[in-house]
Amino acid sequence: MKENATTSNRFVSAAQLAEIFEVSIRTVARWQQEGILRGYKLAGGRACRFNLEEAERAILGTTTPKGQA
């Protein structure tokens, strides 16, 4: 996983999540379809965002302490 900004309450696109976790966008989509990740639909469209902290817990089984990346 690439380390960058604080993850608390940060929402990212599938493409951003794929880049952070160094996987393909198809993998992110598969994780969402399998219920590993929860996506939040944006109003009026197909766009979806993922809570980075939730994704980290789901994918890595760990959390980053608040204020640390």
C-alpha positions as CSV (number, residue, x, y, z in Angstrom):
1,M,0.0,0.0,0.0
2,K,1.3,3.4,-0.9
3,E,1.5,5.7,2.1
4,N,0.2,9.3,1.7
5,A,-2.4,11.4,3.4
6,T,-4.4,10.8,6.6
7,T,-7.1,8.2,5.9
8,S,-9.7,9.3,8.5
9,N,-13.0,10.2,6.7
10,R,-11.3,10.5,3.4
11,F,-13.3,9.3,0.4
12,V,-11.7,8.3,-2.8
13,S,-12.7,7.0,-6.3
14,A,-12.1,3.4,-7.4
15,A,-9.1,4.6,-9.5
16,Q,-7.6,6.4,-6.5
17,L,-8.2,3.3,-4.3
18,A,-6.6,1.1,-6.9
19,E,-3.5,3.3,-7.0
20,I,-3.2,3.5,-3.2
21,F,-3.4,-0.3,-2.8
22,E,-1.4,-1.0,-6.0
23,V,-4.2,-3.1,-7.6
24,S,-6.2,-2.8,-10.8
25,I,-9.6,-1.0,-10.9
26,R,-11.1,-4.4,-11.8
27,T,-9.9,-5.7,-8.5
28,V,-11.5,-2.8,-6.6
29,A,-14.8,-3.5,-8.5
30,R,-14.5,-7.2,-7.7
31,W,-14.0,-6.4,-4.0
32,Q,-17.1,-4.2,-4.0
33,Q,-19.2,-6.9,-5.8
34,E,-18.0,-9.5,-3.3
35,G,-18.9,-7.3,-0.4
36,I,-15.4,-6.8,0.8
37,L,-15.6,-3.0,0.1
38,R,-18.6,-0.7,0.6
39,G,-19.0,1.9,-2.0
40,Y,-21.1,5.1,-1.5
41,K,-23.0,6.2,-4.6
42,L,-22.9,9.9,-5.4
43,A,-26.2,11.7,-6.0
44,G,-27.5,11.5,-9.6
45,G,-25.0,9.2,-11.1
46,R,-23.1,6.0,-11.3
47,A,-20.1,7.4,-9.6
48,C,-19.1,5.8,-6.3
49,R,-16.6,6.7,-3.6
50,F,-14.9,4.5,-1.0
51,N,-14.1,5.5,2.6
52,L,-10.3,5.0,2.8
53,E,-10.3,4.0,6.4
54,E,-13.0,1.4,5.9
55,A,-11.2,0.1,2.8
56,E,-7.9,-0.2,4.8
57,R,-9.6,-2.2,7.5
58,A,-11.3,-4.5,5.0
59,I,-8.3,-5.1,2.8
60,L,-5.5,-5.1,5.3
61,G,-7.3,-6.0,8.5
62,T,-5.6,-3.1,10.2
63,T,-6.1,0.6,10.9
64,T,-3.8,3.5,10.8
65,P,-3.8,5.6,13.9
66,K,-5.5,9.0,13.3
67,G,-3.1,11.7,12.3
68,Q,-0.6,9.2,10.9
69,A,-0.2,8.0,7.4
